[in-house]
Amino acid sequence: MSIYEELESNVRSYCRSFPVSFNRAKMSKMYADDGREYIDFFNGAGALDYGHNNDYIKKRIIEYIESDGISHALDLHTRVKGEFLTTFRNLILKPRGLDYKVMFCGPTGTNSVEAALKLSRKVTGRTGIFALSGSFHGMTLGSLSITSGKVPRAGAGIPLTGVTFIPHPHSHPELDTIAYMEELMTDEYSGVEKPAAVFIETVQAEGGVIVLSDKFIRDLRDLCDRQGVLLVVDDIQVGCGRTGKFCSFEQAGIIPDMVTLSKSISGYGLPMALLLLKPEHDIWTPAEHNGTFRGNQMAFVGAKAALEYREEHRLEEKTLKDEALVRKFVTERLLPMDKNLQYRGKGLIHGVDFGRVEIEDAAGLVGKECFLNGLVIERAGRGDCVLKIMPALTIEEDELIKGLEIIEEAMKKVLMGNK
């Protein structure tokens, strides 16, 4: 590992938790240089919902490359971009009654958030933004301004302004969060200007798998409508079917003004980011927001194939079936180990919260034990106290159960001393 320590920046992070060199992967398994096999519950931080090297998607990308298809085109019209847009309209937008324009941003999720921030301010003529405590929206300055964590915010090196953080209803159930926001928007003595937009994650993934209720989401939509404030849903990590439905807000029955998408939208872990926006908000002038790699042609091919694969393999039904399996396993076999454990989840993103367990860094100890026994799994939330279960949506049932059993054995060792 010396070459990494010698040359790679100290900013590296995940590799510190998983200190081996990986050289290949297939669907829900990764393999190290020494041949050791690992089940993947990390899922590229949500970028590999269809698994590693999914044959259906890989075949389409390889065929495109071998045909000398366009490799880079900025925002030029290309056959594969047109095919992706057509497929996205027919399989995702139309069946859900979503009348959105599609904006191709730079290649990462944070860029789609930056675009949403700029456009929200341009549309409304207002500058302020409301975001929820516990939020994570990205690491560039605009996205970072609406990210609440002290550690990532400190890295900006300058004051991050223009945002009002609202207590998350999970952390403050005694507070009527909707009424609080409305008071801030309407009370002339609140000291807070009406915002351009409210940004939310329906499930705060990096925040510790914190799930907003459908009622809260609907009430927030109503508040934004009454006050002329835009509602932006950040679906970068929990969109693309992670919660069961393709869009995480579908179950609540609302339509946001804008939606940010990235990570698994390309289907193959290729860089791709979208901003979905209502047509009346599409007031950009040409090139007002752009990026050299906003036209990732291989990602268009992968994204189209992924949407088709999702339909053909009925991934929504599979995800809901797997959700029930995970929920039953965690409830019946993990939670009884310690009365202080907490649990949250939806679809195929679940979190076991060790924050109240009376063992220092319990989640970290469990995570390390999992890795030693062949499971790649990350932590999230305050103090990294939440073990995040986030496998590929394509994971086989036996692999899912085996991964959960590895967690079970790790927890027994840490919490119960193997008793």
C-alpha positions as CSV (number, residue, x, y, z in Angstrom):
1,M,0.0,0.0,0.0
2,S,3.1,2.3,0.1
3,I,2.5,3.9,-3.2
4,Y,-0.9,5.3,-2.0
5,E,0.7,6.6,1.2
6,E,3.6,8.1,-0.7
7,L,1.6,9.9,-3.5
8,E,-2.1,10.1,-2.7
9,S,-3.4,13.1,-0.8
10,N,-4.5,12.8,2.8
11,V,-8.0,13.6,1.7
12,R,-8.5,9.9,0.8
13,S,-11.1,8.4,3.1
14,Y,-12.9,5.2,2.2
15,C,-9.7,3.4,1.5
16,R,-8.7,3.9,5.2
17,S,-11.7,1.8,6.3
18,F,-11.1,-0.9,3.6
19,P,-7.3,-1.2,3.4
20,V,-6.9,-3.7,0.6
21,S,-6.3,-3.3,-3.1
22,F,-9.3,-4.4,-5.1
23,N,-8.9,-5.5,-8.7
24,R,-12.2,-6.8,-10.0
25,A,-15.9,-7.0,-9.1
26,K,-19.0,-8.7,-10.3
27,M,-22.5,-7.7,-9.3
28,S,-22.5,-7.8,-5.5
29,K,-19.0,-9.1,-5.0
30,M,-15.6,-7.5,-5.0
31,Y,-12.3,-9.2,-5.1
32,A,-8.9,-8.1,-3.7
33,D,-5.5,-8.7,-5.3
34,D,-5.0,-11.7,-3.1
35,G,-8.3,-13.2,-4.4
36,R,-10.3,-12.7,-1.3
37,E,-14.0,-12.2,-1.9
38,Y,-16.1,-9.5,-0.3
39,I,-19.9,-8.9,-0.4
40,D,-20.5,-5.3,-1.2
41,F,-23.0,-3.4,1.0
42,F,-21.3,-0.1,0.2
43,N,-22.5,0.0,-3.4
44,G,-20.2,2.8,-4.5
45,A,-22.0,5.1,-2.0
46,G,-25.1,4.5,-4.1
47,A,-23.6,4.7,-7.5
48,L,-23.9,0.9,-8.3
49,D,-27.6,0.1,-7.8
50,Y,-27.4,-2.3,-10.8
51,G,-24.3,-4.1,-9.4
52,H,-20.7,-4.2,-10.6
53,N,-20.2,-5.0,-14.3
54,N,-23.9,-5.8,-14.9
55,D,-23.7,-7.9,-18.1
56,Y,-26.8,-6.3,-19.7
57,I,-25.5,-2.8,-19.3
58,K,-21.8,-3.7,-19.9
59,K,-22.7,-5.3,-23.3
60,R,-24.4,-2.1,-24.5
61,I,-21.4,0.1,-23.5
62,I,-18.8,-2.2,-25.1
63,E,-20.8,-2.4,-28.3
64,Y,-21.0,1.3,-28.4
65,I,-17.3,1.8,-27.9
66,E,-16.4,-0.9,-30.4
67,S,-18.6,0.9,-33.0
68,D,-16.5,4.0,-32.7
69,G,-19.4,5.9,-31.2
70,I,-18.9,9.5,-30.2
71,S,-16.9,9.6,-26.9
72,H,-17.2,13.2,-26.1
73,A,-19.6,15.8,-27.3
74,L,-20.3,18.5,-24.7
75,D,-24.0,19.3,-25.3
76,L,-24.1,18.5,-29.0
77,H,-27.0,16.4,-30.2
78,T,-26.0,12.7,-30.5
79,R,-27.9,9.6,-31.2
80,V,-27.3,8.1,-27.7
81,K,-28.3,11.2,-25.9
82,G,-31.6,11.3,-27.9
83,E,-32.2,7.6,-27.1
84,F,-31.6,8.2,-23.4
85,L,-34.0,11.1,-23.3
86,T,-36.7,9.1,-25.2
87,T,-36.3,6.2,-22.9
88,F,-36.3,8.4,-19.8
89,R,-39.4,10.1,-21.0
90,N,-41.3,6.9,-21.8
91,L,-40.2,4.7,-18.8
92,I,-39.9,7.3,-16.1
93,L,-41.5,10.7,-16.7
94,K,-44.7,9.8,-18.6
95,P,-45.9,6.9,-16.4
96,R,-45.5,9.1,-13.3
97,G,-47.1,12.2,-14.8
98,L,-43.9,14.2,-14.4
99,D,-43.7,17.1,-16.8
100,Y,-40.0,17.9,-16.4
101,K,-37.3,19.3,-18.6
102,V,-33.9,17.5,-18.3
103,M,-30.7,19.5,-17.7
104,F,-27.4,17.8,-18.2
105,C,-25.0,19.2,-15.6
106,G,-21.4,18.5,-14.9
107,P,-20.6,14.9,-14.2
108,T,-21.1,14.8,-10.4
109,G,-24.1,15.1,-8.0
110,T,-22.8,18.3,-6.4
111,N,-23.0,20.0,-9.8
112,S,-26.7,19.3,-10.2
113,V,-27.2,20.8,-6.7
114,E,-25.2,23.9,-7.8
115,A,-27.4,24.2,-10.8
116,A,-30.6,23.9,-8.7
117,L,-29.3,26.6,-6.3
118,K,-28.5,29.0,-9.1
119,L,-31.8,28.4,-10.9
120,S,-33.9,28.7,-7.8
121,R,-32.4,32.1,-7.1
122,K,-32.8,33.1,-10.7
123,V,-36.5,32.0,-10.9
124,T,-37.6,33.7,-7.6
125,G,-35.3,36.6,-7.4
126,R,-34.5,35.7,-3.8
127,T,-31.2,34.5,-2.4
128,G,-31.9,32.5,0.8
129,I,-32.3,28.7,1.0
130,F,-33.8,26.5,3.7
131,A,-32.2,23.2,4.4
132,L,-32.7,20.6,7.1
133,S,-30.2,19.8,9.9
134,G,-28.4,16.6,9.1
135,S,-28.3,17.4,5.4
136,F,-25.6,16.5,2.9
137,H,-25.8,18.0,-0.6
138,G,-22.3,18.0,-1.8
139,M,-18.8,19.4,-1.3
140,T,-18.5,22.4,-3.7
141,L,-19.2,25.8,-2.2
142,G,-22.9,26.2,-3.1
143,S,-23.7,22.6,-2.2
144,L,-21.6,22.8,0.9
145,S,-23.4,25.9,2.1
146,I,-26.6,23.7,2.4
147,T,-24.7,20.8,4.0
148,S,-25.0,21.0,7.7
149,G,-22.0,18.9,9.0
150,K,-19.3,21.0,10.8
151,V,-16.4,19.0,9.5
152,P,-17.1,19.3,5.7
153,R,-18.2,22.9,6.1
154,A,-14.9,23.8,7.9
155,G,-13.1,22.7,4.8
156,A,-14.5,25.5,2.7
157,G,-12.1,28.0,4.3
158,I,-14.6,30.9,3.9
159,P,-18.0,31.7,5.5
160,L,-20.8,29.7,4.0
161,T,-23.9,32.0,3.9
162,G,-27.3,32.3,2.4
163,V,-28.9,29.3,4.2
164,T,-31.2,28.8,7.2
165,F,-31.0,25.3,8.7
166,I,-34.3,24.0,10.0
167,P,-34.4,21.4,12.8
168,H,-35.1,18.0,11.2
169,P,-38.4,16.6,12.5
170,H,-36.7,13.3,13.4
171,S,-34.3,15.1,15.8
172,H,-37.0,17.5,17.2
173,P,-40.3,15.6,17.2
174,E,-41.7,18.1,19.7
175,L,-41.4,20.9,17.1
176,D,-44.0,21.5,14.4
177,T,-41.4,22.0,11.7
178,I,-43.8,23.1,9.0
179,A,-45.4,25.7,11.3
180,Y,-41.9,26.9,12.3
181,M,-40.8,27.3,8.7
182,E,-44.0,29.2,7.8
183,E,-43.5,31.5,10.7
184,L,-39.9,32.3,9.5
185,M,-41.3,33.0,6.1
186,T,-44.2,35.2,7.2
187,D,-43.3,36.9,10.5
188,E,-41.9,40.3,9.8
189,Y,-39.8,40.0,12.9
190,S,-38.4,36.6,12.3
191,G,-35.2,38.1,11.0
192,V,-35.2,35.6,8.1
193,E,-36.0,36.6,4.5
194,K,-38.4,34.3,2.6
195,P,-36.2,31.7,0.8
196,A,-35.9,31.0,-2.9
197,A,-36.3,27.2,-2.2
198,V,-36.4,24.5,0.4
199,F,-33.9,21.6,-0.3
200,I,-34.6,18.2,1.2
201,E,-33.5,14.6,1.1
202,T,-36.5,12.3,1.6
203,V,-34.0,10.0,3.2
204,Q,-30.8,11.6,4.7
205,A,-28.3,8.9,3.7
206,E,-25.1,10.5,4.9
207,G,-27.0,12.0,7.8
208,G,-27.6,8.6,9.2
209,V,-30.5,7.1,7.2
210,I,-33.1,9.6,8.5
211,V,-36.5,9.0,6.8
212,L,-39.0,11.9,6.3
213,S,-42.6,10.8,6.6
214,D,-44.9,11.0,3.6
215,K,-47.1,13.4,5.6
216,F,-44.2,15.8,6.2
217,I,-43.3,15.8,2.6
218,R,-46.9,16.6,1.5
219,D,-47.2,19.3,4.2
220,L,-44.0,20.8,3.0
221,R,-45.2,20.8,-0.6
222,D,-48.4,22.6,0.5
223,L,-46.3,25.2,2.5
224,C,-44.1,25.9,-0.5
225,D,-47.1,26.3,-2.7
226,R,-48.8,28.7,-0.3
227,Q,-45.6,30.8,0.1
228,G,-44.4,30.8,-3.5
229,V,-41.2,28.9,-2.5
230,L,-39.6,26.2,-4.7
231,L,-39.3,22.7,-3.4
232,V,-36.1,20.8,-4.5
233,V,-35.6,17.1,-3.8
234,D,-32.1,15.9,-3.7
235,D,-32.4,12.3,-5.0
236,I,-28.8,11.8,-5.8
237,Q,-28.2,8.9,-3.4
238,V,-31.8,7.6,-2.8
239,G,-33.3,8.1,-6.2
240,C,-33.1,5.6,-9.1
241,G,-35.1,3.0,-7.2
242,R,-33.2,2.9,-3.9
243,T,-36.4,3.4,-1.9
244,G,-38.4,1.1,-4.1
245,K,-40.1,3.7,-6.4
246,F,-37.8,5.2,-9.0
247,C,-38.2,8.6,-7.4
248,S,-38.0,8.7,-3.6
249,F,-40.9,11.2,-3.4
250,E,-43.4,9.2,-5.4
251,Q,-44.9,7.5,-2.3
252,A,-45.8,10.9,-0.8
253,G,-47.7,11.8,-4.0
254,I,-46.0,15.1,-4.6
255,I,-44.2,16.7,-7.5
256,P,-41.1,18.8,-6.6
257,D,-40.2,21.9,-8.6
258,M,-36.7,20.4,-9.2
259,V,-35.1,17.1,-8.6
260,T,-31.3,16.4,-8.6
261,L,-30.1,13.0,-9.9
262,S,-26.7,11.4,-10.1
263,K,-24.8,8.4,-8.8
264,S,-26.8,5.4,-10.2
265,I,-28.5,7.2,-13.1
266,S,-25.7,6.1,-15.5
267,G,-26.3,2.5,-14.5
268,Y,-22.6,1.5,-14.5
269,G,-20.9,3.9,-12.1
270,L,-20.0,6.3,-14.9
271,P,-20.1,10.0,-14.1
272,M,-23.5,11.6,-14.9
273,A,-25.8,14.2,-13.3
274,L,-29.2,15.5,-14.1
275,L,-31.4,18.3,-12.9
276,L,-35.1,17.8,-13.6
277,L,-37.1,21.0,-13.6
278,K,-40.6,22.1,-14.3
279,P,-40.8,23.7,-17.8
280,E,-41.9,27.1,-16.4
281,H,-38.6,27.3,-14.4
282,D,-36.4,26.7,-17.4
283,I,-35.3,30.3,-17.8
284,W,-31.6,29.6,-18.4
285,T,-29.9,31.5,-21.2
286,P,-27.6,29.4,-23.4
287,A,-24.4,28.3,-21.6
288,E,-25.4,30.1,-18.4
289,H,-24.6,26.9,-16.6
290,N,-22.4,24.3,-18.3
291,G,-19.5,21.9,-18.0
292,T,-17.0,20.1,-20.2
293,F,-18.2,16.6,-19.3
294,R,-22.0,17.2,-19.2
295,G,-22.3,15.1,-22.3
296,N,-20.9,11.7,-21.1
297,Q,-21.8,9.6,-24.1
298,M,-21.0,6.2,-22.5
299,A,-23.1,7.2,-19.5
300,F,-26.1,7.9,-21.8
301,V,-25.7,4.3,-23.2
302,G,-25.5,2.9,-19.7
303,A,-28.4,4.9,-18.4
304,K,-30.7,3.8,-21.2
305,A,-29.8,0.2,-20.7
306,A,-30.2,0.5,-16.9
307,L,-33.8,1.9,-17.3
308,E,-34.6,-1.0,-19.6
309,Y,-33.0,-3.5,-17.2
310,R,-35.0,-2.1,-14.3
311,E,-38.3,-2.7,-16.2
312,E,-37.4,-6.1,-17.5
313,H,-36.2,-7.4,-14.2
314,R,-39.0,-5.7,-12.2
315,L,-36.5,-4.2,-9.7
316,E,-39.2,-2.2,-7.9
317,E,-40.9,-5.4,-6.8
318,K,-37.6,-7.0,-5.9
319,T,-36.5,-4.0,-3.9
320,L,-39.7,-4.1,-1.8
321,K,-39.3,-7.9,-1.2
322,D,-35.7,-7.4,-0.1
323,E,-36.8,-4.5,2.1
324,A,-39.1,-6.9,4.0
325,L,-36.3,-9.4,4.4
326,V,-33.8,-6.8,5.8
327,R,-36.4,-5.3,8.1
328,K,-37.3,-8.7,9.5
329,F,-33.7,-9.8,10.0
330,V,-32.7,-6.5,11.7
331,T,-35.8,-6.4,13.9
332,E,-35.7,-10.1,15.0
333,R,-31.9,-10.8,15.1
334,L,-30.0,-7.6,15.5
335,L,-32.0,-5.2,17.6
336,P,-32.5,-7.7,20.5
337,M,-28.7,-7.6,21.2
338,D,-28.9,-4.2,22.9
339,K,-31.9,-2.2,24.0
340,N,-30.2,1.0,23.0
341,L,-29.9,0.1,19.3
342,Q,-32.1,2.1,16.9
343,Y,-33.1,1.3,13.4
344,R,-34.4,3.2,10.4
345,G,-34.8,2.3,6.7
346,K,-36.7,2.3,3.5
347,G,-36.4,0.2,0.3
348,L,-32.8,-1.0,0.3
349,I,-31.2,1.7,2.5
350,H,-31.2,0.8,6.2
351,G,-29.3,2.1,9.2
352,V,-28.6,0.4,12.5
353,D,-27.8,3.3,14.9
354,F,-25.3,2.5,17.7
355,G,-25.3,6.1,19.0
356,R,-26.8,5.2,22.4
357,V,-24.9,2.0,22.9
358,E,-22.6,2.1,25.9
359,I,-19.5,0.9,24.0
360,E,-17.2,3.5,22.6
361,D,-17.2,3.6,18.8
362,A,-19.4,0.5,18.6
363,A,-20.4,1.1,15.0
364,G,-16.7,1.4,14.0
365,L,-15.8,-1.8,15.8
366,V,-18.7,-3.6,14.1
367,G,-17.8,-2.2,10.7
368,K,-14.1,-3.3,11.1
369,E,-15.2,-6.8,12.1
370,C,-17.5,-7.0,9.1
371,F,-14.7,-6.1,6.8
372,L,-12.4,-8.7,8.4
373,N,-15.1,-11.3,7.6
374,G,-15.7,-10.3,4.0
375,L,-18.3,-7.5,4.0
376,V,-17.7,-4.0,2.7
377,I,-20.1,-1.7,4.6
378,E,-19.8,2.0,5.5
379,R,-20.9,4.2,8.4
380,A,-22.8,7.4,8.4
381,G,-24.5,10.0,10.7
382,R,-23.3,11.9,13.7
383,G,-20.1,10.5,14.9
384,D,-20.3,7.8,12.2
385,C,-22.5,5.9,14.6
386,V,-24.9,4.4,12.0
387,L,-24.0,1.2,10.1
388,K,-25.5,1.7,6.7
389,I,-26.9,-1.3,4.8
390,M,-27.0,-0.3,1.2
391,P,-26.5,-3.3,-1.2
392,A,-27.1,-3.2,-5.0
393,L,-30.8,-3.5,-5.9
394,T,-29.8,-6.6,-7.9
395,I,-28.2,-8.5,-5.0
396,E,-29.1,-12.2,-4.8
397,E,-31.1,-13.3,-1.8
398,D,-28.4,-15.6,-0.5
399,E,-25.8,-12.9,-0.8
400,L,-28.1,-10.5,1.1
401,I,-28.7,-13.0,3.9
402,K,-25.0,-13.8,4.1
403,G,-24.1,-10.2,4.4
404,L,-26.7,-9.7,7.1
405,E,-25.3,-12.7,9.0
406,I,-21.8,-11.3,8.8
407,I,-23.2,-8.1,10.5
408,E,-24.9,-10.3,13.1
409,E,-21.7,-12.2,14.0
410,A,-19.8,-8.9,14.2
411,M,-22.4,-7.4,16.5
412,K,-22.3,-10.5,18.7
413,K,-18.6,-10.2,19.1
414,V,-18.6,-6.4,19.8
415,L,-21.8,-6.2,21.9
416,M,-22.1,-9.5,23.5
417,G,-18.5,-11.0,23.5
418,N,-19.8,-13.9,21.4
419,K,-22.1,-14.9,24.2
